[in-house]
Protein backbone atom coordinates (compact mmCIF):
# COMPACT_ATOMS: atom_id res chain seq x y z
CA UNK A 1 0.00 0.00 0.00
CA UNK A 2 2.74 2.52 0.89
CA UNK A 3 5.33 1.10 -1.48
CA UNK A 4 5.29 4.04 -3.89
CA UNK A 5 5.49 6.68 -1.13
CA UNK A 6 8.71 8.14 0.22
CA UNK A 7 9.03 8.98 3.91
CA UNK A 8 11.55 11.76 4.53
CA UNK A 9 12.38 14.62 6.87
CA UNK A 10 10.38 17.74 6.07
CA UNK A 11 12.08 20.64 4.31
CA UNK A 12 11.45 24.36 4.60
CA UNK A 13 9.96 24.36 1.10
CA UNK A 14 7.29 21.91 2.33
CA UNK A 15 5.80 24.73 4.47
CA UNK A 16 2.77 25.40 2.20
CA UNK A 17 1.63 21.77 2.41
CA UNK A 18 2.52 21.50 6.09
CA UNK A 19 0.36 24.55 6.84
CA UNK A 20 -2.63 23.17 4.91
CA UNK A 21 -2.31 19.80 6.68
CA UNK A 22 -1.90 21.43 10.10
CA UNK A 23 -5.09 23.38 9.48
CA UNK A 24 -6.96 20.27 8.35
CA UNK A 25 -5.86 18.39 11.47
CA UNK A 26 -6.68 21.37 13.69
CA UNK A 27 -10.25 21.80 12.39
CA UNK A 28 -9.47 25.33 11.18
CA UNK A 29 -8.17 26.51 14.54
CA UNK A 30 -4.59 27.10 13.32
CA UNK A 31 -5.77 29.36 10.48
CA UNK A 32 -8.02 31.23 12.92
CA UNK A 33 -4.98 31.75 15.15
CA UNK A 34 -2.67 32.77 12.30
CA UNK A 35 -5.23 35.39 11.24
CA UNK A 36 -4.55 37.08 14.58
CA UNK A 37 -0.75 37.22 14.34
CA UNK A 38 0.56 40.79 14.34
CA UNK A 39 -2.94 42.18 14.75
CA UNK A 40 -4.42 40.18 11.89
CA UNK A 41 -3.08 42.43 9.14
CA UNK A 42 -1.25 39.72 7.21
CA UNK A 43 -2.76 36.98 5.07
CA UNK A 44 -3.44 34.11 7.51
CA UNK A 45 -2.05 31.44 5.16
CA UNK A 46 1.16 33.45 4.69
CA UNK A 47 1.42 33.97 8.45
CA UNK A 48 1.13 30.18 8.87
CA UNK A 49 3.79 29.51 6.23
CA UNK A 50 6.11 32.04 7.90
CA UNK A 51 5.45 30.46 11.30
CA UNK A 52 6.14 26.90 10.13
CA UNK A 53 9.23 28.02 8.18
CA UNK A 54 10.91 29.19 11.40
CA UNK A 55 13.46 26.96 13.07
CA UNK A 56 13.14 28.25 16.64
CA UNK A 57 9.66 26.85 17.39
CA UNK A 58 8.45 23.34 18.14
CA UNK A 59 5.74 23.62 15.50
CA UNK A 60 8.16 23.84 12.60
CA UNK A 61 9.26 22.01 9.50
CA UNK A 62 12.35 21.05 11.55
CA UNK A 63 10.15 18.67 13.61
CA UNK A 64 8.35 17.35 10.56
CA UNK A 65 8.31 14.14 8.61
CA UNK A 66 6.47 13.97 5.30
CA UNK A 67 5.19 11.22 3.07
CA UNK A 68 5.54 12.10 -0.58
CA UNK A 69 4.31 10.60 -3.82
CA UNK A 70 6.64 11.84 -6.51
CA UNK A 71 7.09 15.52 -5.76
CA UNK A 72 3.72 15.86 -3.98
CA UNK A 73 3.42 15.92 -0.19
CA UNK A 74 0.71 13.45 0.81
CA UNK A 75 0.92 13.46 4.63
CA UNK A 76 2.78 15.11 7.49
CA UNK A 77 3.79 14.32 11.05
CA UNK A 78 4.90 17.16 13.34
CA UNK A 79 6.18 15.68 16.61
CA UNK A 80 8.48 16.75 19.44
CA UNK A 81 9.37 16.12 23.05
CA UNK A 82 6.81 17.96 25.17
CA UNK A 83 8.87 19.48 27.94
CA UNK A 84 8.15 22.74 29.71
CA UNK A 85 5.86 25.28 28.06
CA UNK A 86 3.12 24.00 25.75
CA UNK A 87 3.89 25.28 22.22
CA UNK A 88 1.21 26.91 20.11
CA UNK A 89 0.78 28.94 16.95
CA UNK A 90 1.91 32.29 18.29
CA UNK A 91 -1.24 34.36 18.80
CA UNK A 92 -3.09 32.40 21.44
CA UNK A 93 -1.31 33.63 24.57
CA UNK A 94 -4.25 33.83 26.97
CA UNK A 95 -7.25 33.33 24.67
CA UNK A 96 -9.88 31.07 26.29
CA UNK A 97 -10.12 28.89 23.15
CA UNK A 98 -6.62 27.59 23.87
CA UNK A 99 -6.95 27.07 27.63
CA UNK A 100 -8.10 23.42 27.41
CA UNK A 101 -5.43 22.58 24.81
CA UNK A 102 -2.69 24.12 26.95
CA UNK A 103 -3.97 22.29 30.04
CA UNK A 104 -3.95 18.95 28.21
CA UNK A 105 -0.41 19.59 26.94
CA UNK A 106 0.68 20.32 30.51
CA UNK A 107 -0.88 16.99 31.50
CA UNK A 108 1.15 15.34 28.70
CA UNK A 109 4.48 16.84 29.79
CA UNK A 110 7.33 14.37 29.38
CA UNK A 111 5.80 12.63 26.38
CA UNK A 112 6.74 12.68 22.72
CA UNK A 113 3.85 14.74 21.38
CA UNK A 114 2.29 14.12 17.98
CA UNK A 115 1.12 17.65 17.35
CA UNK A 116 -0.06 16.90 13.82
CA UNK A 117 -0.62 13.70 11.90
CA UNK A 118 -2.60 14.42 8.76
CA UNK A 119 -2.96 13.28 5.18
CA UNK A 120 -4.76 14.85 2.28
CA UNK A 121 -8.11 13.11 1.72
CA UNK A 122 -7.01 11.37 -1.49
CA UNK A 123 -4.12 9.68 0.35
CA UNK A 124 -6.00 8.44 3.42
CA UNK A 125 -6.47 4.73 3.99
CA UNK A 126 -3.14 3.79 2.42
CA UNK A 127 -1.19 3.06 5.61
CA UNK A 128 0.67 6.36 5.82
CA UNK A 129 -0.63 7.09 9.34
CA UNK A 130 0.74 3.81 10.67
CA UNK A 131 4.10 4.38 8.96
CA UNK A 132 4.35 7.88 10.45
CA UNK A 133 3.38 6.62 13.92
CA UNK A 134 6.16 4.01 13.62
CA UNK A 135 8.57 6.84 12.80
CA UNK A 136 7.32 8.79 15.85
CA UNK A 137 7.92 5.76 18.08
CA UNK A 138 11.52 5.56 16.86
CA UNK A 139 12.02 9.29 17.42
CA UNK A 140 10.48 9.12 20.92
CA UNK A 141 13.39 7.08 22.35
CA UNK A 142 10.99 5.10 24.53
CA UNK A 143 8.88 7.98 25.79
CA UNK A 144 5.11 7.69 25.87
CA UNK A 145 3.41 9.16 22.80
CA UNK A 146 0.65 11.74 23.21
CA UNK A 147 -1.77 13.61 20.97
CA UNK A 148 -4.92 15.70 21.26
CA UNK A 149 -8.01 15.37 19.09
CA UNK A 150 -11.69 16.22 19.08
CA UNK A 151 -14.16 13.66 20.38
CA UNK A 152 -16.10 14.18 17.13
CA UNK A 153 -13.30 12.65 15.04
CA UNK A 154 -14.52 9.05 15.14
CA UNK A 155 -12.26 7.65 12.39
CA UNK A 156 -9.12 9.06 14.05
CA UNK A 157 -10.21 7.81 17.47
CA UNK A 158 -10.65 4.27 16.09
CA UNK A 159 -7.32 4.47 14.25
CA UNK A 160 -5.42 5.52 17.37
CA UNK A 161 -7.22 2.94 19.54
CA UNK A 162 -6.08 0.19 17.14
CA UNK A 163 -2.51 1.40 17.64
CA UNK A 164 -2.75 1.26 21.43
CA UNK A 165 -3.57 4.86 22.34
CA UNK A 166 -5.86 5.31 25.34
CA UNK A 167 -7.74 8.34 26.60
CA UNK A 168 -5.83 9.96 29.47
CA UNK A 169 -7.91 13.12 29.94
CA UNK A 170 -10.54 15.33 28.32
CA UNK A 171 -11.57 18.96 28.55
CA UNK A 172 -14.46 20.87 26.93
CA UNK A 173 -13.83 22.57 23.60
CA UNK A 174 -14.14 26.36 23.84
CA UNK A 175 -15.45 28.10 20.70
CA UNK A 176 -15.97 31.71 19.60
CA UNK A 177 -18.34 33.52 17.27
CA UNK A 178 -15.81 33.19 14.44
CA UNK A 179 -14.44 29.69 15.16
CA UNK A 180 -16.58 26.62 15.83
CA UNK A 181 -15.59 22.99 16.19
CA UNK A 182 -17.43 19.74 15.90
CA UNK A 183 -17.48 17.81 19.12
CA UNK A 184 -17.76 18.69 22.75
CA UNK A 185 -14.34 17.77 24.16
CA UNK A 186 -10.65 17.74 23.35
CA UNK A 187 -9.24 14.30 24.17
CA UNK A 188 -5.69 13.62 25.31
CA UNK A 189 -4.64 10.20 24.06
CA UNK A 190 -1.49 8.47 25.27
CA UNK A 191 0.34 5.37 24.14
CA UNK A 192 2.81 3.89 26.57
CA UNK A 193 6.40 3.82 25.28
Residue pairs with C-beta under 8 A, 6 or more apart in sequence:
1 126
1 127
2 67
2 126
2 127
2 128
2 131
4 69
5 67
5 68
5 69
5 74
5 126
5 128
5 131
6 67
6 68
6 69
7 65
7 66
7 67
7 131
7 132
7 135
8 65
8 66
8 68
9 64
9 65
9 66
10 18
10 61
10 62
10 63
10 64
10 65
10 66
10 76
11 61
12 53
12 61
14 61
14 64
14 66
14 73
14 76
15 49
15 52
15 53
15 61
16 49
17 66
17 73
17 76
18 52
18 61
18 64
18 66
18 73
18 76
18 78
19 30
19 45
19 48
19 49
19 51
19 52
20 120
21 73
21 75
21 76
21 116
21 118
21 119
21 120
22 30
22 48
22 52
22 59
22 76
22 78
22 116
22 118
23 29
23 30
23 31
23 48
24 118
24 120
25 116
25 117
25 118
26 116
27 150
27 181
27 182
28 179
28 181
29 97
29 179
29 181
30 48
30 89
31 44
31 45
31 48
32 44
32 178
32 179
33 88
33 89
33 90
33 91
33 92
34 44
34 45
34 47
34 48
34 51
34 89
34 90
34 91
35 44
35 47
36 91
37 44
37 47
37 51
37 89
37 90
37 91
38 47
48 89
51 57
51 59
51 89
51 90
52 59
52 60
52 61
53 60
53 61
54 60
55 62
57 87
57 90
58 80
58 87
58 115
59 78
59 87
59 88
59 89
59 115
59 116
60 78
63 78
63 79
63 80
63 115
64 76
64 77
64 78
65 76
65 77
65 79
65 132
65 135
65 136
66 73
66 74
66 75
66 76
66 77
67 73
67 74
67 75
67 76
67 119
67 123
67 128
67 131
67 132
68 74
69 123
73 120
74 119
74 120
74 123
74 128
75 117
75 118
75 119
75 120
75 123
75 128
75 129
75 132
76 116
76 117
76 118
76 119
77 114
77 116
77 117
77 132
77 133
77 135
77 136
78 114
78 115
78 116
79 112
79 113
79 114
79 115
79 136
79 139
79 140
80 87
80 112
80 113
80 115
81 111
81 112
81 113
81 143
82 105
82 108
82 109
82 110
82 111
82 112
82 113
82 146
83 109
83 110
84 109
86 101
86 102
86 105
86 106
87 105
87 115
88 98
88 101
88 102
92 98
96 174
97 174
97 175
97 176
97 179
99 174
100 171
100 172
100 173
100 174
100 186
101 148
101 186
103 171
104 148
104 169
104 171
104 186
104 188
105 113
105 148
107 168
107 169
107 188
108 146
108 148
108 168
108 188
108 190
110 143
110 144
111 143
111 144
111 145
111 146
111 190
112 136
112 139
112 140
112 141
112 143
112 144
112 145
112 146
112 193
113 145
113 146
113 147
114 133
114 136
114 145
114 146
114 147
115 147
117 129
117 132
117 133
117 136
117 147
119 126
119 128
119 129
129 159
130 163
133 145
133 163
136 145
137 145
137 193
140 193
142 193
143 193
144 190
144 191
144 192
144 193
145 165
145 190
145 191
145 193
146 168
146 188
146 189
146 190
146 191
147 160
147 165
147 188
147 189
148 186
148 187
148 188
148 189
149 156
149 157
149 160
149 186
149 187
149 189
150 173
150 181
150 182
150 183
150 185
150 186
150 187
151 157
151 170
151 183
151 184
151 185
151 186
151 187
152 181
152 182
152 183
152 184
153 182
153 183
157 187
157 189
160 189
160 191
163 191
164 191
164 192
165 189
165 190
165 191
166 189
166 190
166 191
167 187
167 188
167 189
168 188
168 189
168 190
169 187
169 188
170 185
170 186
170 187
170 188
171 185
171 186
172 184
172 185
172 186
173 181
173 183
173 184
173 185
173 186
175 181
